[in-house]
Amino acid sequence: MKRLRIDLTEELYARVADLARAERTTREKVILDAIQAYVPNRRVAAGAADAFGLWSGQASATRAYIESIRSEWGDEAI
């Protein structure tokens, strides 16, 4: 396990300490639980570098291909 030093406001520190006392655990455990609940629900935003080569696996990116995809939408989408 890695260590991480963080700075908390006085108010946040007091809230973490209150939770730890109420749950009869450590402040570190309260913070670790909070991070473990937060991180899985977050995604790293895709950057521009992730978009390069996006079409490289496609057979064709020509106008004909684009029009064939659009034809699936029907006339109401035009």
Residue, then its C-alpha position, 0 to 999 in steps of 0.5 A: m500500500k502507498r502513502l499519500r499526504i493530503d491537506l484538509t480544511e479544518e472543517l473537513y478534518a473535523r467531519v472526518a474525525d467525527l465520522a471515524r469516532a462514530e464508526r469506531t475506526t481511524r480517520e485514514k479508514v474513513i478517507l480510504d473508504a471515501i476514495q474507494a467509493y469515489v474512484p470507481n465511478r469516475r472516468v478519465a476524460a479522453g484526450a485528443a491523442d485518443a482520437f487519432g487513428l479512430w478510423s484506421g480500422q474502418a474499410s472506408a471513410t469516404r462520402a459513400y460510407i458516410e451516406s450509407i450510415r446516414s441512410e439508416w436514419g431515414d429522411e426525417a433526420i436530414 
